[in-house]
Structures are given as C-alpha cells and as structure tokens.
C-alpha cells in the first residue's frame, strides 16, 4: 500500500522530467488555446465573452442587453477559483478528521480562504466596482490583496516547497502579469494591454486551480502514508 502511495505522491511533486514538463505545457496550453479561440471566433464580439457579465452589459447598452454568452470566459475563471477553493477546504477538513499535521491543514485552509475571496471578488467585482463605489481606492484594494497573497506565501512556503512549486510559480507569474497589465492599462489603454491582462488571468487561474488540486491530492496521499492503518479519526463509523 505505502509503495503505491509513494509512487503516486511523486506524481504530484515538482520536477523537470519529460512527463512533468509535458504537464506544465498542457496546463498552460489549454486555457491559452481557449483564449485564442475566443479571440478568433467570428460569431460574437470577443470582448463580450472575455469581460465580466456586468461590464459586458454596460458595453452594449439596454438595446442589445443581454445574452447568455456574456462573460463566458470570466465565468470560466470564477469556476476555476471556486473549484480550487472547494477542493482545498474540503481536503483540509478531511485531514483534520484524519489528524494530519497542523501545518498541512493550515496551508490548505489558508489556500481555500484566499482563493474563495478571489472567487467572490471576480463574481461581485469588489475591487473593480463595489469597493471603489463606496469610496475605497482601487489601488489600495489591489495593494491589500498583494499583501494578503504575500502573507499566504510566507506562511505556507515550507508546504509549497514540498509540492509542485514549479506549477505554483507558473500560476503566480501569470497572475502577477495580469495584475501588472491591469495597472499598465490605466496608463496605456490599448487593446493589446487588455488582451494581455485577460489572457494572463485565464492562464494563471487555471494553473492555480490545477496546482491546488495537485497539492490537495498529495496532502491526502502523504497523510495516508504517515498514519497508515493506525489512524484514529475523530468521527468513527460503527
């Protein structure tokens, strides 16, 4: 049993074997290809699929509002955030029941909370519209998000380094590129910066989701290997 678990565990660790490099390439290629298809398709205005539903509705006005495809790519990102948050929090609960290491549980719970907040931000436009609408500066909100992400990174660094940290780094790079493009767009508002921001965000969120699914699977496998058949769950079935 432990031998099979050890082999499966290595699948979710970082590395540069041909298999892992192929995994990274495919993880980036899938959302990137999806974004390109959205841009090139001839049936609908790409910006209406890329942006959020509310912004799309504001762009077309009352006469053309609304359609089911508005915000399709944005909603895809929200689903990715939600999956990552749900998997992380559920795995944290499972490991708590299995009495796993506290640091591992903390890592998963923090991942779930931070990711869940990002999902809510994308869904309800907290930093784009809601908070600026009540007088909170958008740059201040973005700075607070960056500080929260930095705290998460520093607090979870040991656990992250035990997982597929290359995939985590790829995700962080694209999300940072999206944030940088968002700030750059305030100075150079051209289509290229908009596409760069949106493409980077789609790729970054998908990689973030893939990473947290991988990290959650590894956490369960590691806990199974450590505690084995001697585990004493807090909840027992008679």
C-alpha positions in Angstrom: 0.0 0.0 0.0 2.7 2.5 1.1 4.7 1.7 -2.0 1.8 2.6 -4.3 1.1 5.7 -2.3 4.8 6.8 -2.5 4.7 6.4 -6.3 1.5 8.3 -6.6 2.9 11.0 -4.3 5.9 11.6 -6.6 3.4 12.4 -9.5 2.3 15.5 -7.6 5.7 16.7 -6.7 7.7 19.3 -8.7 10.3 18.3 -11.2 11.6 18.7 -14.7 11.2 15.2 -16.1 9.7 14.9 -19.6 6.4 13.9 -18.0 6.3 17.0 -15.7 7.4 19.4 -18.5 4.6 18.0 -20.7 2.2 18.5 -17.8 3.2 22.2 -17.4 3.0 22.8 -21.1 -0.5 21.3 -21.4 -1.7 23.1 -18.3 -0.7 26.4 -19.9 -1.8 25.4 -23.4 -5.4 24.5 -22.5 -6.5 28.0 -21.2 -4.3 29.8 -23.7 -5.9 27.9 -26.6 -9.3 28.6 -25.2 -8.5 32.3 -25.1 -7.2 32.4 -28.6 -10.3 30.6 -29.9 -12.5 33.2 -28.2 -10.5 36.0 -29.9 -10.6 34.4 -33.3 -14.1 33.1 -33.4 -16.2 35.1 -35.9 -19.7 34.9 -34.4 -19.5 37.1 -31.3 -17.6 40.2 -30.2 -14.7 38.8 -28.2 -14.7 41.5 -25.5 -18.2 40.5 -24.5 -17.1 36.9 -23.8 -13.9 37.9 -22.0 -15.1 40.6 -19.6 -17.5 40.1 -16.7 -21.2 39.9 -17.3 -22.0 43.4 -15.8 -19.3 45.1 -17.8 -20.5 43.4 -21.0 -24.0 44.6 -20.3 -22.8 48.1 -19.8 -20.8 48.0 -23.0 -23.7 47.1 -25.3 -26.4 49.2 -23.6 -30.0 48.4 -23.0 -30.9 47.8 -26.6 -28.6 44.8 -27.0 -28.5 43.5 -23.4 -28.3 40.7 -22.7 -27.1 37.3 -23.9 -26.1 34.0 -22.3 -22.6 34.2 -23.7 -21.8 37.5 -21.9 -18.8 37.0 -19.6 -18.3 33.3 -20.7 -14.5 33.4 -20.2 -14.8 35.4 -17.0 -17.3 32.9 -15.6 -14.8 30.1 -16.5 -12.3 31.8 -14.3 -14.7 32.1 -11.4 -15.4 28.4 -11.7 -11.7 27.7 -11.6 -11.3 29.8 -8.4 -14.3 28.1 -6.9 -13.0 24.5 -7.6 -9.6 25.4 -6.2 -11.2 26.9 -3.0 -13.6 24.0 -2.5 -11.0 21.3 -3.0 -8.6 23.0 -0.6 -11.2 23.5 2.1 -12.6 20.0 1.8 -9.2 18.4 1.9 -8.3 20.5 4.9 -11.5 19.1 6.6 -10.6 15.5 5.7 -7.1 15.9 7.0 -8.4 17.4 10.2 -10.6 14.4 10.7 -7.6 12.2 9.9 -5.5 14.1 12.5 -2.9 15.1 10.0 -0.1 17.7 10.6 -1.4 21.1 11.7 0.9 22.9 9.2 -0.6 21.0 6.3 -4.1 21.7 7.4 -3.3 25.3 7.9 -1.8 25.6 4.4 -5.0 24.1 2.8 -7.4 26.2 4.8 -5.5 29.4 4.0 -5.4 28.4 0.4 -9.2 27.8 0.4 -9.9 31.1 2.2 -7.7 33.2 -0.1 -8.9 31.5 -3.3 -12.5 31.8 -2.2 -12.1 35.5 -1.6 -10.6 35.9 -5.1 -13.7 34.0 -6.5 -16.0 36.4 -4.7 -14.0 39.4 -5.9 -14.3 38.2 -9.5 -18.0 37.4 -9.1 -19.1 40.6 -7.4 -16.4 43.0 -8.8 -15.2 44.0 -5.3 -12.0 45.8 -6.4 -13.4 46.9 -9.8 -16.7 48.5 -8.9 -18.1 47.7 -5.5 -15.4 49.0 -3.1 -14.4 52.0 -5.3 -18.2 52.8 -5.5 -18.2 53.3 -1.7 -15.1 55.4 -1.7 -12.3 52.8 -1.3 -9.4 53.5 -3.8 -8.9 50.6 -6.2 -5.1 50.7 -5.9 -5.4 50.4 -2.1 -7.6 47.3 -2.6 -5.1 45.8 -5.0 -2.3 46.5 -2.6 -4.2 44.8 0.2 -4.7 41.8 -2.0 -1.0 41.7 -2.8 -0.1 41.9 1.0 -2.6 39.0 1.7 -1.0 36.9 -1.0 2.5 37.7 0.4 1.4 36.7 3.9 0.0 33.4 2.4 3.2 32.8 0.5 5.4 33.4 3.6 3.2 31.4 5.9 2.9 28.5 3.6 6.3 28.5 2.0 7.5 25.2 3.6 4.4 23.3 2.5 4.6 24.9 -1.0 8.2 23.7 -1.5 7.1 20.2 -0.7 4.5 20.3 -3.5 4.7 21.1 -7.3 6.2 24.5 -6.6 7.1 25.0 -10.3 3.4 24.9 -11.2 2.7 27.2 -8.3 5.4 29.6 -9.7 3.9 29.4 -13.2 0.5 30.4 -11.8 2.0 33.2 -9.7 3.8 34.6 -12.7 0.7 34.8 -14.9 -1.4 36.3 -12.1 1.3 38.9 -11.4 1.5 39.6 -15.2 -2.3 40.1 -15.2 -2.1 42.5 -12.2 0.8 44.4 -13.8 -1.2 44.7 -17.1 -4.2 46.0 -15.2 -2.1 48.8 -13.7 -0.4 49.4 -17.1 -3.8 49.7 -18.8 -4.6 52.7 -16.6 -1.6 54.4 -18.4 -1.7 52.8 -21.8 -5.3 51.9 -22.6 -4.9 49.9 -25.8 -6.4 46.6 -26.9 -3.1 44.8 -26.5 -2.8 45.5 -22.8 -6.4 44.4 -22.3 -5.8 41.1 -24.0 -2.5 40.6 -22.1 -4.3 41.2 -18.8 -7.2 38.8 -19.7 -5.1 36.1 -21.2 -2.6 36.1 -18.3 -5.5 35.9 -15.8 -7.2 33.0 -17.5 -3.9 31.0 -17.7 -3.0 32.0 -14.1 -6.3 31.0 -12.6 -6.3 27.7 -14.4 -2.8 26.9 -13.3 -3.7 28.0 -9.7 -6.7 25.5 -9.7 -4.5 22.7 -11.2 -1.8 23.3 -8.6 -4.3 23.2 -5.6 -5.9 20.1 -6.9 -2.4 18.5 -7.1 -1.4 19.8 -3.7 -4.6 18.5 -2.1 -4.2 15.1 -3.7 -0.6 14.9 -2.5 -1.6 16.0 1.1 -4.1 13.1 1.3 -1.5 10.6 0.0 1.2 11.8 2.4 -1.2 11.6 5.3 -2.2 8.1 4.3 1.4 7.1 4.1 2.3 8.6 7.5 -0.5 7.4 9.6 -1.4 4.2 7.8 -3.8 1.9 9.4 -3.2 3.3 12.9 -5.1 6.5 12.1 -7.8 7.3 14.7 -10.4 9.6 13.1 -12.4 12.0 15.2 -15.5 10.6 13.5 -16.0 6.8 13.6 -18.4 4.7 11.8 -19.8 1.7 13.7 
